């Protein structure tokens, strides 16, 4: 069984602009729609909270039979609607990386709140795979 995953946030300043593919002019969202660009979570903000229904990644059977353990670190975005997108493996080997990606893609969160508004934020996800002793 994989150990409980951990979502870790960074701190930082707000990103000026706020539109994916925007100019960074500080105008925010245009009247034509578009999404706000994800930001680093400011210290004054409320971090995204994982829903209890999020599943722990399945332990790869091949690794279990060989007694292998591992840690996967992913970087991604928790969107305003609570979905996890833009996942990238920062550290971790197969078969653990694939198992972690498959699980984290299904996770949902209460979104981060910055200045009273739900906000897309960058997150680091630590997903340990440990065998019970």
DOMI-37600 format. One record per atom (N, C-alpha, C): residue in one letter; chain; atom name; x, y, z. Coordinates in steps of 0.05 Angstrom, whole numbers. Layout:
N
<aa: A | ch: A | at: CA | east: X | north: Y | up: Z>
...
END
This chain:
133
<aa: X | ch: A | at: N | east: 17 | north: -24 | up: 0>
<aa: X | ch: A | at: CA | east: 0 | north: 0 | up: 0>
<aa: X | ch: A | at: C | east: 18 | north: 25 | up: 0>
<aa: X | ch: A | at: N | east: 11 | north: 44 | up: -16>
<aa: X | ch: A | at: CA | east: 25 | north: 69 | up: -17>
<aa: X | ch: A | at: C | east: 18 | north: 86 | up: 8>
<aa: X | ch: A | at: N | east: 38 | north: 100 | up: 18>
<aa: X | ch: A | at: CA | east: 33 | north: 118 | up: 41>
<aa: X | ch: A | at: C | east: 16 | north: 141 | up: 31>
<aa: X | ch: A | at: N | east: 4 | north: 155 | up: 50>
<aa: X | ch: A | at: CA | east: -13 | north: 178 | up: 44>
<aa: X | ch: A | at: C | east: 3 | north: 200 | up: 30>
<aa: X | ch: A | at: N | east: -6 | north: 209 | up: 6>
<aa: X | ch: A | at: CA | east: 8 | north: 230 | up: -8>
<aa: X | ch: A | at: C | east: 5 | north: 257 | up: 6>
<aa: X | ch: A | at: N | east: 24 | north: 275 | up: 0>
<aa: X | ch: A | at: CA | east: 24 | north: 301 | up: 12>
<aa: X | ch: A | at: C | east: 25 | north: 322 | up: -10>
<aa: X | ch: A | at: N | east: 9 | north: 342 | up: -7>
<aa: X | ch: A | at: CA | east: 10 | north: 365 | up: -25>
<aa: X | ch: A | at: C | east: 24 | north: 388 | up: -11>
<aa: X | ch: A | at: N | east: 45 | north: 399 | up: -23>
<aa: X | ch: A | at: CA | east: 61 | north: 419 | up: -10>
<aa: X | ch: A | at: C | east: 59 | north: 444 | up: -27>
<aa: X | ch: A | at: N | east: 55 | north: 467 | up: -15>
<aa: X | ch: A | at: CA | east: 54 | north: 492 | up: -31>
<aa: X | ch: A | at: C | east: 78 | north: 509 | up: -27>
<aa: X | ch: A | at: N | east: 83 | north: 526 | up: -47>
<aa: X | ch: A | at: CA | east: 105 | north: 545 | up: -45>
<aa: X | ch: A | at: C | east: 94 | north: 572 | up: -36>
<aa: X | ch: A | at: N | east: 112 | north: 590 | up: -32>
<aa: X | ch: A | at: CA | east: 104 | north: 617 | up: -26>
<aa: X | ch: A | at: C | east: 115 | north: 635 | up: -47>
<aa: X | ch: A | at: N | east: 104 | north: 658 | up: -50>
<aa: X | ch: A | at: CA | east: 115 | north: 677 | up: -70>
<aa: X | ch: A | at: C | east: 96 | north: 699 | up: -75>
<aa: X | ch: A | at: N | east: 104 | north: 717 | up: -93>
<aa: X | ch: A | at: CA | east: 88 | north: 740 | up: -99>
<aa: X | ch: A | at: C | east: 67 | north: 734 | up: -121>
<aa: X | ch: A | at: N | east: 47 | north: 750 | up: -122>
<aa: X | ch: A | at: CA | east: 27 | north: 747 | up: -143>
<aa: X | ch: A | at: C | east: 40 | north: 753 | up: -170>
<aa: X | ch: A | at: N | east: 30 | north: 739 | up: -190>
<aa: X | ch: A | at: CA | east: 41 | north: 743 | up: -217>
<aa: X | ch: A | at: C | east: 25 | north: 764 | up: -231>
<aa: X | ch: A | at: N | east: 37 | north: 785 | up: -241>
<aa: X | ch: A | at: CA | east: 22 | north: 806 | up: -255>
<aa: X | ch: A | at: C | east: 10 | north: 795 | up: -280>
<aa: X | ch: A | at: N | east: -11 | north: 807 | up: -289>
<aa: X | ch: A | at: CA | east: -25 | north: 797 | up: -314>
<aa: X | ch: A | at: C | east: -47 | north: 779 | up: -305>
<aa: X | ch: A | at: N | east: -45 | north: 754 | up: -312>
<aa: X | ch: A | at: CA | east: -65 | north: 736 | up: -302>
<aa: X | ch: A | at: C | east: -80 | north: 722 | up: -324>
<aa: X | ch: A | at: N | east: -69 | north: 720 | up: -348>
<aa: X | ch: A | at: CA | east: -83 | north: 706 | up: -369>
<aa: X | ch: A | at: C | east: -64 | north: 687 | up: -382>
<aa: X | ch: A | at: N | east: -72 | north: 662 | up: -386>
<aa: X | ch: A | at: CA | east: -54 | north: 643 | up: -399>
<aa: X | ch: A | at: C | east: -49 | north: 654 | up: -427>
<aa: X | ch: A | at: N | east: -23 | north: 657 | up: -433>
<aa: X | ch: A | at: CA | east: -16 | north: 668 | up: -459>
<aa: X | ch: A | at: C | east: -19 | north: 698 | up: -460>
<aa: X | ch: A | at: N | east: -23 | north: 711 | up: -437>
<aa: X | ch: A | at: CA | east: -28 | north: 739 | up: -436>
<aa: X | ch: A | at: C | east: -2 | north: 755 | up: -439>
<aa: X | ch: A | at: N | east: -5 | north: 781 | up: -437>
<aa: X | ch: A | at: CA | east: 17 | north: 799 | up: -442>
<aa: X | ch: A | at: C | east: 31 | north: 807 | up: -416>
<aa: X | ch: A | at: N | east: 19 | north: 801 | up: -393>
<aa: X | ch: A | at: CA | east: 31 | north: 809 | up: -368>
<aa: X | ch: A | at: C | east: 26 | north: 839 | up: -363>
<aa: X | ch: A | at: N | east: 7 | north: 851 | up: -376>
<aa: X | ch: A | at: CA | east: 2 | north: 879 | up: -373>
<aa: X | ch: A | at: C | east: -14 | north: 886 | up: -348>
<aa: X | ch: A | at: N | east: -23 | north: 866 | up: -333>
<aa: X | ch: A | at: CA | east: -37 | north: 871 | up: -308>
<aa: X | ch: A | at: C | east: -67 | north: 875 | up: -313>
<aa: X | ch: A | at: N | east: -77 | north: 869 | up: -337>
<aa: X | ch: A | at: CA | east: -105 | north: 874 | up: -342>
<aa: X | ch: A | at: C | east: -123 | north: 851 | up: -332>
<aa: X | ch: A | at: N | east: -112 | north: 828 | up: -324>
<aa: X | ch: A | at: CA | east: -128 | north: 806 | up: -315>
<aa: X | ch: A | at: C | east: -142 | north: 792 | up: -338>
<aa: X | ch: A | at: N | east: -166 | north: 782 | up: -332>
<aa: X | ch: A | at: CA | east: -181 | north: 768 | up: -353>
<aa: X | ch: A | at: C | east: -194 | north: 787 | up: -372>
<aa: X | ch: A | at: N | east: -194 | north: 779 | up: -397>
<aa: X | ch: A | at: CA | east: -207 | north: 796 | up: -417>
<aa: X | ch: A | at: C | east: -236 | north: 789 | up: -418>
<aa: X | ch: A | at: N | east: -252 | north: 806 | up: -432>
<aa: X | ch: A | at: CA | east: -280 | north: 801 | up: -434>
<aa: X | ch: A | at: C | east: -286 | north: 777 | up: -451>
<aa: X | ch: A | at: N | east: -266 | north: 767 | up: -466>
<aa: X | ch: A | at: CA | east: -270 | north: 744 | up: -483>
<aa: X | ch: A | at: C | east: -267 | north: 718 | up: -469>
<aa: X | ch: A | at: N | east: -264 | north: 717 | up: -443>
<aa: X | ch: A | at: CA | east: -261 | north: 692 | up: -428>
<aa: X | ch: A | at: C | east: -231 | north: 688 | up: -421>
<aa: X | ch: A | at: N | east: -222 | north: 664 | up: -422>
<aa: X | ch: A | at: CA | east: -194 | north: 659 | up: -414>
<aa: X | ch: A | at: C | east: -193 | north: 653 | up: -385>
<aa: X | ch: A | at: N | east: -171 | north: 641 | up: -377>
<aa: X | ch: A | at: CA | east: -167 | north: 634 | up: -349>
<aa: X | ch: A | at: C | east: -144 | north: 649 | up: -337>
<aa: X | ch: A | at: N | east: -146 | north: 654 | up: -311>
<aa: X | ch: A | at: CA | east: -123 | north: 666 | up: -298>
<aa: X | ch: A | at: C | east: -100 | north: 647 | up: -297>
<aa: X | ch: A | at: N | east: -76 | north: 657 | up: -301>
<aa: X | ch: A | at: CA | east: -52 | north: 641 | up: -299>
<aa: X | ch: A | at: C | east: -48 | north: 632 | up: -270>
<aa: X | ch: A | at: N | east: -38 | north: 608 | up: -266>
<aa: X | ch: A | at: CA | east: -33 | north: 599 | up: -239>
<aa: X | ch: A | at: C | east: -10 | north: 615 | up: -226>
<aa: X | ch: A | at: N | east: -12 | north: 618 | up: -200>
<aa: X | ch: A | at: CA | east: 8 | north: 634 | up: -186>
<aa: X | ch: A | at: C | east: 21 | north: 616 | up: -164>
<aa: X | ch: A | at: N | east: 43 | north: 625 | up: -153>
<aa: X | ch: A | at: CA | east: 54 | north: 613 | up: -128>
<aa: X | ch: A | at: C | east: 36 | north: 622 | up: -106>
<aa: X | ch: A | at: N | east: 31 | north: 604 | up: -87>
<aa: X | ch: A | at: CA | east: 12 | north: 610 | up: -65>
<aa: X | ch: A | at: C | east: 24 | north: 630 | up: -46>
<aa: X | ch: A | at: N | east: 12 | north: 654 | up: -43>
<aa: X | ch: A | at: CA | east: 22 | north: 674 | up: -24>
<aa: X | ch: A | at: C | east: 18 | north: 664 | up: 5>
<aa: X | ch: A | at: N | east: 34 | north: 673 | up: 23>
<aa: X | ch: A | at: CA | east: 32 | north: 664 | up: 51>
<aa: X | ch: A | at: C | east: 5 | north: 672 | up: 63>
<aa: X | ch: A | at: N | east: -7 | north: 694 | up: 53>
<aa: X | ch: A | at: CA | east: -32 | north: 703 | up: 65>
<aa: X | ch: A | at: C | east: -56 | north: 688 | up: 53>
<aa: X | ch: A | at: N | east: -52 | north: 671 | up: 34>
<aa: X | ch: A | at: CA | east: -74 | north: 657 | up: 21>
<aa: X | ch: A | at: C | east: -82 | north: 631 | up: 36>
<aa: X | ch: A | at: N | east: -105 | north: 620 | up: 29>
<aa: X | ch: A | at: CA | east: -113 | north: 594 | up: 39>
<aa: X | ch: A | at: C | east: -106 | north: 573 | up: 19>
<aa: X | ch: A | at: N | east: -90 | north: 554 | up: 27>
<aa: X | ch: A | at: CA | east: -81 | north: 533 | up: 9>
<aa: X | ch: A | at: C | east: -103 | north: 515 | up: 0>
<aa: X | ch: A | at: N | east: -100 | north: 502 | up: -23>
<aa: X | ch: A | at: CA | east: -120 | north: 483 | up: -32>
<aa: X | ch: A | at: C | east: -121 | north: 460 | up: -12>
<aa: X | ch: A | at: N | east: -146 | north: 449 | up: -8>
<aa: X | ch: A | at: CA | east: -149 | north: 426 | up: 10>
<aa: X | ch: A | at: C | east: -158 | north: 402 | up: -6>
<aa: X | ch: A | at: N | east: -144 | north: 379 | up: -3>
<aa: X | ch: A | at: CA | east: -152 | north: 355 | up: -17>
<aa: X | ch: A | at: C | east: -179 | north: 345 | up: -7>
<aa: X | ch: A | at: N | east: -195 | north: 334 | up: -26>
<aa: X | ch: A | at: CA | east: -220 | north: 322 | up: -18>
<aa: X | ch: A | at: C | east: -214 | north: 294 | up: -6>
<aa: X | ch: A | at: N | east: -231 | north: 286 | up: 13>
<aa: X | ch: A | at: CA | east: -227 | north: 260 | up: 26>
<aa: X | ch: A | at: C | east: -230 | north: 237 | up: 6>
<aa: X | ch: A | at: N | east: -244 | north: 242 | up: -16>
<aa: X | ch: A | at: CA | east: -249 | north: 220 | up: -36>
<aa: X | ch: A | at: C | east: -224 | north: 214 | up: -53>
<aa: X | ch: A | at: N | east: -203 | north: 230 | up: -51>
<aa: X | ch: A | at: CA | east: -179 | north: 225 | up: -67>
<aa: X | ch: A | at: C | east: -167 | north: 198 | up: -60>
<aa: X | ch: A | at: N | east: -161 | north: 183 | up: -81>
<aa: X | ch: A | at: CA | east: -150 | north: 156 | up: -77>
<aa: X | ch: A | at: C | east: -120 | north: 156 | up: -74>
<aa: X | ch: A | at: N | east: -110 | north: 138 | up: -57>
<aa: X | ch: A | at: CA | east: -82 | north: 134 | up: -54>
<aa: X | ch: A | at: C | east: -73 | north: 118 | up: -79>
<aa: X | ch: A | at: N | east: -50 | north: 125 | up: -90>
<aa: X | ch: A | at: CA | east: -41 | north: 110 | up: -114>
<aa: X | ch: A | at: C | east: -38 | north: 80 | up: -109>
<aa: X | ch: A | at: N | east: -44 | north: 65 | up: -130>
<aa: X | ch: A | at: CA | east: -41 | north: 36 | up: -128>
<aa: X | ch: A | at: C | east: -11 | north: 29 | up: -128>
<aa: X | ch: A | at: N | east: -3 | north: 12 | up: -110>
<aa: X | ch: A | at: CA | east: 25 | north: 4 | up: -109>
<aa: X | ch: A | at: C | east: 31 | north: -14 | up: -132>
<aa: X | ch: A | at: N | east: 50 | north: -8 | up: -149>
<aa: X | ch: A | at: CA | east: 56 | north: -25 | up: -172>
<aa: X | ch: A | at: C | east: 63 | north: -53 | up: -163>
<aa: X | ch: A | at: N | east: 49 | north: -73 | up: -174>
<aa: X | ch: A | at: CA | east: 53 | north: -101 | up: -165>
<aa: X | ch: A | at: C | east: 81 | north: -111 | up: -170>
<aa: X | ch: A | at: N | east: 93 | north: -103 | up: -193>
<aa: X | ch: A | at: CA | east: 120 | north: -111 | up: -199>
<aa: X | ch: A | at: C | east: 140 | north: -101 | up: -178>
<aa: X | ch: A | at: N | east: 136 | north: -76 | up: -169>
<aa: X | ch: A | at: CA | east: 154 | north: -65 | up: -149>
<aa: X | ch: A | at: C | east: 149 | north: -78 | up: -122>
<aa: X | ch: A | at: N | east: 123 | north: -84 | up: -116>
<aa: X | ch: A | at: CA | east: 117 | north: -97 | up: -90>
<aa: X | ch: A | at: C | east: 130 | north: -125 | up: -89>
<aa: X | ch: A | at: N | east: 129 | north: -140 | up: -111>
<aa: X | ch: A | at: CA | east: 140 | north: -167 | up: -111>
<aa: X | ch: A | at: C | east: 171 | north: -167 | up: -108>
<aa: X | ch: A | at: N | east: 183 | north: -145 | up: -117>
<aa: X | ch: A | at: CA | east: 212 | north: -142 | up: -115>
<aa: X | ch: A | at: C | east: 221 | north: -128 | up: -89>
<aa: X | ch: A | at: N | east: 201 | north: -120 | up: -73>
<aa: X | ch: A | at: CA | east: 208 | north: -106 | up: -48>
<aa: X | ch: A | at: C | east: 218 | north: -77 | up: -52>
<aa: X | ch: A | at: N | east: 211 | north: -65 | up: -74>
<aa: X | ch: A | at: CA | east: 220 | north: -38 | up: -80>
<aa: X | ch: A | at: C | east: 202 | north: -17 | up: -68>
<aa: X | ch: A | at: N | east: 215 | north: 5 | up: -59>
<aa: X | ch: A | at: CA | east: 200 | north: 28 | up: -49>
<aa: X | ch: A | at: C | east: 210 | north: 52 | up: -64>
<aa: X | ch: A | at: N | east: 194 | north: 74 | up: -63>
<aa: X | ch: A | at: CA | east: 202 | north: 98 | up: -78>
<aa: X | ch: A | at: C | east: 187 | north: 122 | up: -69>
<aa: X | ch: A | at: N | east: 196 | north: 145 | up: -79>
<aa: X | ch: A | at: CA | east: 183 | north: 170 | up: -74>
<aa: X | ch: A | at: C | east: 181 | north: 185 | up: -101>
<aa: X | ch: A | at: N | east: 157 | north: 196 | up: -106>
<aa: X | ch: A | at: CA | east: 153 | north: 211 | up: -131>
<aa: X | ch: A | at: C | east: 146 | north: 239 | up: -123>
<aa: X | ch: A | at: N | east: 159 | north: 259 | up: -136>
<aa: X | ch: A | at: CA | east: 152 | north: 287 | up: -131>
<aa: X | ch: A | at: C | east: 142 | north: 298 | up: -158>
<aa: X | ch: A | at: N | east: 117 | north: 308 | up: -157>
<aa: X | ch: A | at: CA | east: 104 | north: 319 | up: -180>
<aa: X | ch: A | at: C | east: 100 | north: 349 | up: -176>
<aa: X | ch: A | at: N | east: 100 | north: 364 | up: -198>
<aa: X | ch: A | at: CA | east: 93 | north: 392 | up: -197>
<aa: X | ch: A | at: C | east: 68 | north: 395 | up: -215>
<aa: X | ch: A | at: N | east: 49 | north: 410 | up: -206>
<aa: X | ch: A | at: CA | east: 25 | north: 414 | up: -222>
<aa: X | ch: A | at: C | east: 10 | north: 439 | up: -213>
<aa: X | ch: A | at: N | east: -14 | north: 442 | up: -224>
<aa: X | ch: A | at: CA | east: -31 | north: 465 | up: -218>
<aa: X | ch: A | at: C | east: -57 | north: 455 | up: -207>
<aa: X | ch: A | at: N | east: -66 | north: 466 | up: -184>
<aa: X | ch: A | at: CA | east: -93 | north: 461 | up: -174>
<aa: X | ch: A | at: C | east: -110 | north: 484 | up: -185>
<aa: X | ch: A | at: N | east: -128 | north: 478 | up: -203>
<aa: X | ch: A | at: CA | east: -144 | north: 498 | up: -217>
<aa: X | ch: A | at: C | east: -166 | north: 509 | up: -199>
<aa: X | ch: A | at: N | east: -179 | north: 530 | up: -209>
<aa: X | ch: A | at: CA | east: -201 | north: 543 | up: -194>
<aa: X | ch: A | at: C | east: -223 | north: 523 | up: -188>
<aa: X | ch: A | at: N | east: -228 | north: 504 | up: -206>
<aa: X | ch: A | at: CA | east: -249 | north: 484 | up: -202>
<aa: X | ch: A | at: C | east: -240 | north: 460 | up: -186>
<aa: X | ch: A | at: N | east: -215 | north: 460 | up: -177>
<aa: X | ch: A | at: CA | east: -205 | north: 439 | up: -160>
<aa: X | ch: A | at: C | east: -191 | north: 416 | up: -174>
<aa: X | ch: A | at: N | east: -191 | north: 417 | up: -201>
<aa: X | ch: A | at: CA | east: -177 | north: 396 | up: -216>
<aa: X | ch: A | at: C | east: -147 | north: 400 | up: -215>
<aa: X | ch: A | at: N | east: -132 | north: 378 | up: -219>
<aa: X | ch: A | at: CA | east: -103 | north: 380 | up: -220>
<aa: X | ch: A | at: C | east: -95 | north: 378 | up: -250>
<aa: X | ch: A | at: N | east: -79 | north: 397 | up: -259>
<aa: X | ch: A | at: CA | east: -71 | north: 398 | up: -287>
<aa: X | ch: A | at: C | east: -41 | north: 403 | up: -288>
<aa: X | ch: A | at: N | east: -30 | north: 402 | up: -312>
<aa: X | ch: A | at: CA | east: -2 | north: 409 | up: -318>
<aa: X | ch: A | at: C | east: 18 | north: 394 | up: -301>
<aa: X | ch: A | at: N | east: 12 | north: 368 | up: -297>
<aa: X | ch: A | at: CA | east: 30 | north: 352 | up: -280>
<aa: X | ch: A | at: C | east: 56 | north: 345 | up: -294>
<aa: X | ch: A | at: N | east: 78 | north: 347 | up: -279>
<aa: X | ch: A | at: CA | east: 104 | north: 340 | up: -289>
<aa: X | ch: A | at: C | east: 119 | north: 325 | up: -267>
<aa: X | ch: A | at: N | east: 133 | north: 304 | up: -274>
<aa: X | ch: A | at: CA | east: 149 | north: 289 | up: -255>
<aa: X | ch: A | at: C | east: 175 | north: 305 | up: -250>
<aa: X | ch: A | at: N | east: 179 | north: 313 | up: -225>
<aa: X | ch: A | at: CA | east: 204 | north: 327 | up: -217>
<aa: X | ch: A | at: C | east: 225 | north: 307 | up: -208>
<aa: X | ch: A | at: N | east: 215 | north: 285 | up: -195>
<aa: X | ch: A | at: CA | east: 233 | north: 265 | up: -185>
<aa: X | ch: A | at: C | east: 217 | north: 239 | up: -182>
<aa: X | ch: A | at: N | east: 230 | north: 217 | up: -189>
<aa: X | ch: A | at: CA | east: 217 | north: 191 | up: -185>
<aa: X | ch: A | at: C | east: 222 | north: 173 | up: -210>
<aa: X | ch: A | at: N | east: 223 | north: 148 | up: -205>
<aa: X | ch: A | at: CA | east: 228 | north: 128 | up: -225>
<aa: X | ch: A | at: C | east: 203 | north: 111 | up: -230>
<aa: X | ch: A | at: N | east: 204 | north: 97 | up: -253>
<aa: X | ch: A | at: CA | east: 183 | north: 78 | up: -259>
<aa: X | ch: A | at: C | east: 187 | north: 53 | up: -242>
<aa: X | ch: A | at: N | east: 166 | north: 39 | up: -235>
<aa: X | ch: A | at: CA | east: 139 | north: 43 | up: -243>
<aa: X | ch: A | at: C | east: 123 | north: 63 | up: -225>
<aa: X | ch: A | at: N | east: 137 | north: 75 | up: -205>
<aa: X | ch: A | at: CA | east: 124 | north: 92 | up: -186>
<aa: X | ch: A | at: C | east: 113 | north: 118 | up: -199>
<aa: X | ch: A | at: N | east: 129 | north: 130 | up: -218>
<aa: X | ch: A | at: CA | east: 121 | north: 155 | up: -230>
<aa: X | ch: A | at: C | east: 94 | north: 152 | up: -244>
<aa: X | ch: A | at: N | east: 91 | north: 131 | up: -259>
<aa: X | ch: A | at: CA | east: 66 | north: 127 | up: -274>
<aa: X | ch: A | at: C | east: 42 | north: 123 | up: -255>
<aa: X | ch: A | at: N | east: 47 | north: 108 | up: -233>
<aa: X | ch: A | at: CA | east: 25 | north: 103 | up: -214>
<aa: X | ch: A | at: C | east: 17 | north: 130 | up: -200>
<aa: X | ch: A | at: N | east: 37 | north: 146 | up: -193>
<aa: X | ch: A | at: CA | east: 32 | north: 171 | up: -181>
<aa: X | ch: A | at: C | east: 17 | north: 190 | up: -200>
<aa: X | ch: A | at: N | east: 26 | north: 192 | up: -224>
<aa: X | ch: A | at: CA | east: 12 | north: 209 | up: -244>
<aa: X | ch: A | at: C | east: -17 | north: 201 | up: -248>
<aa: X | ch: A | at: N | east: -21 | north: 175 | up: -251>
<aa: X | ch: A | at: CA | east: -49 | north: 165 | up: -255>
<aa: X | ch: A | at: C | east: -67 | north: 172 | up: -232>
<aa: X | ch: A | at: N | east: -57 | north: 170 | up: -208>
<aa: X | ch: A | at: CA | east: -74 | north: 176 | up: -184>
<aa: X | ch: A | at: C | east: -78 | north: 206 | up: -182>
<aa: X | ch: A | at: N | east: -57 | north: 222 | up: -183>
<aa: X | ch: A | at: CA | east: -59 | north: 251 | up: -178>
<aa: X | ch: A | at: C | east: -76 | north: 265 | up: -199>
<aa: X | ch: A | at: N | east: -76 | north: 254 | up: -224>
<aa: X | ch: A | at: CA | east: -94 | north: 266 | up: -244>
<aa: X | ch: A | at: C | east: -123 | north: 264 | up: -237>
<aa: X | ch: A | at: N | east: -131 | north: 245 | up: -220>
<aa: X | ch: A | at: CA | east: -159 | north: 242 | up: -212>
<aa: X | ch: A | at: C | east: -166 | north: 258 | up: -187>
<aa: X | ch: A | at: N | east: -146 | north: 269 | up: -173>
<aa: X | ch: A | at: CA | east: -152 | north: 283 | up: -148>
<aa: X | ch: A | at: C | east: -167 | north: 308 | up: -153>
<aa: X | ch: A | at: N | east: -182 | north: 316 | up: -132>
<aa: X | ch: A | at: CA | east: -197 | north: 341 | up: -132>
<aa: X | ch: A | at: C | east: -191 | north: 355 | up: -106>
<aa: X | ch: A | at: N | east: -192 | north: 382 | up: -107>
<aa: X | ch: A | at: CA | east: -186 | north: 399 | up: -84>
<aa: X | ch: A | at: C | east: -207 | north: 420 | up: -81>
<aa: X | ch: A | at: N | east: -210 | north: 430 | up: -56>
<aa: X | ch: A | at: CA | east: -223 | north: 456 | up: -52>
<aa: X | ch: A | at: C | east: -201 | north: 475 | up: -61>
<aa: X | ch: A | at: N | east: -208 | north: 494 | up: -79>
<aa: X | ch: A | at: CA | east: -187 | north: 511 | up: -90>
<aa: X | ch: A | at: C | east: -174 | north: 530 | up: -70>
<aa: X | ch: A | at: N | east: -151 | north: 540 | up: -77>
<aa: X | ch: A | at: CA | east: -138 | north: 560 | up: -61>
<aa: X | ch: A | at: C | east: -154 | north: 586 | up: -62>
<aa: X | ch: A | at: N | east: -153 | north: 601 | up: -41>
<aa: X | ch: A | at: CA | east: -167 | north: 627 | up: -40>
<aa: X | ch: A | at: C | east: -147 | north: 649 | up: -35>
<aa: X | ch: A | at: N | east: -146 | north: 668 | up: -53>
<aa: X | ch: A | at: CA | east: -129 | north: 691 | up: -52>
<aa: X | ch: A | at: C | east: -146 | north: 716 | up: -53>
<aa: X | ch: A | at: N | east: -144 | north: 732 | up: -33>
<aa: X | ch: A | at: CA | east: -160 | north: 757 | up: -31>
<aa: X | ch: A | at: C | east: -190 | north: 751 | up: -35>
<aa: X | ch: A | at: N | east: -199 | north: 729 | up: -23>
<aa: X | ch: A | at: CA | east: -227 | north: 723 | up: -24>
<aa: X | ch: A | at: C | east: -237 | north: 709 | up: -50>
<aa: X | ch: A | at: N | east: -219 | north: 703 | up: -69>
<aa: X | ch: A | at: CA | east: -227 | north: 691 | up: -94>
<aa: X | ch: A | at: C | east: -213 | north: 665 | up: -98>
<aa: X | ch: A | at: N | east: -227 | north: 644 | up: -109>
<aa: X | ch: A | at: CA | east: -214 | north: 619 | up: -116>
<aa: X | ch: A | at: C | east: -192 | north: 626 | up: -137>
<aa: X | ch: A | at: N | east: -169 | north: 613 | up: -134>
<aa: X | ch: A | at: CA | east: -146 | north: 620 | up: -151>
<aa: X | ch: A | at: C | east: -131 | north: 594 | up: -158>
<aa: X | ch: A | at: N | east: -122 | north: 593 | up: -183>
<aa: X | ch: A | at: CA | east: -105 | north: 570 | up: -193>
<aa: X | ch: A | at: C | east: -77 | north: 575 | up: -182>
<aa: X | ch: A | at: N | east: -66 | north: 554 | up: -169>
<aa: X | ch: A | at: CA | east: -39 | north: 556 | up: -157>
<aa: X | ch: A | at: C | east: -22 | north: 532 | up: -165>
<aa: X | ch: A | at: N | east: 4 | north: 537 | up: -165>
<aa: X | ch: A | at: CA | east: 23 | north: 515 | up: -169>
<aa: X | ch: A | at: C | east: 25 | north: 500 | up: -143>
<aa: X | ch: A | at: N | east: 29 | north: 473 | up: -145>
<aa: X | ch: A | at: CA | east: 32 | north: 456 | up: -122>
<aa: X | ch: A | at: C | east: 53 | north: 435 | up: -127>
<aa: X | ch: A | at: N | east: 66 | north: 427 | up: -106>
<aa: X | ch: A | at: CA | east: 84 | north: 404 | up: -107>
<aa: X | ch: A | at: C | east: 70 | north: 381 | up: -92>
<aa: X | ch: A | at: N | east: 70 | north: 358 | up: -105>
<aa: X | ch: A | at: CA | east: 57 | north: 334 | up: -93>
<aa: X | ch: A | at: C | east: 78 | north: 313 | up: -87>
<aa: X | ch: A | at: N | east: 81 | north: 306 | up: -62>
<aa: X | ch: A | at: CA | east: 100 | north: 284 | up: -54>
<aa: X | ch: A | at: C | east: 83 | north: 259 | up: -51>
<aa: X | ch: A | at: N | east: 90 | north: 238 | up: -66>
<aa: X | ch: A | at: CA | east: 75 | north: 213 | up: -66>
<aa: X | ch: A | at: C | east: 95 | north: 191 | up: -58>
<aa: X | ch: A | at: N | east: 94 | north: 183 | up: -32>
<aa: X | ch: A | at: CA | east: 112 | north: 161 | up: -23>
<aa: X | ch: A | at: C | east: 100 | north: 134 | up: -29>
<aa: X | ch: A | at: N | east: 117 | north: 115 | up: -36>
<aa: X | ch: A | at: CA | east: 109 | north: 87 | up: -39>
<aa: X | ch: A | at: C | east: 126 | north: 71 | up: -20>
<aa: X | ch: A | at: N | east: 114 | north: 62 | up: 3>
<aa: X | ch: A | at: CA | east: 128 | north: 48 | up: 23>
<aa: X | ch: A | at: C | east: 113 | north: 21 | up: 29>
<aa: X | ch: A | at: N | east: 129 | north: 0 | up: 32>
<aa: X | ch: A | at: CA | east: 117 | north: -26 | up: 39>
<aa: X | ch: A | at: C | east: 114 | north: -26 | up: 69>
<aa: X | ch: A | at: N | east: 93 | north: -39 | up: 78>
<aa: X | ch: A | at: CA | east: 89 | north: -42 | up: 107>
<aa: X | ch: A | at: C | east: 109 | north: -61 | up: 119>
<aa: X | ch: A | at: N | east: 119 | north: -54 | up: 142>
<aa: X | ch: A | at: CA | east: 139 | north: -71 | up: 155>
<aa: X | ch: A | at: C | east: 126 | north: -95 | up: 169>
END
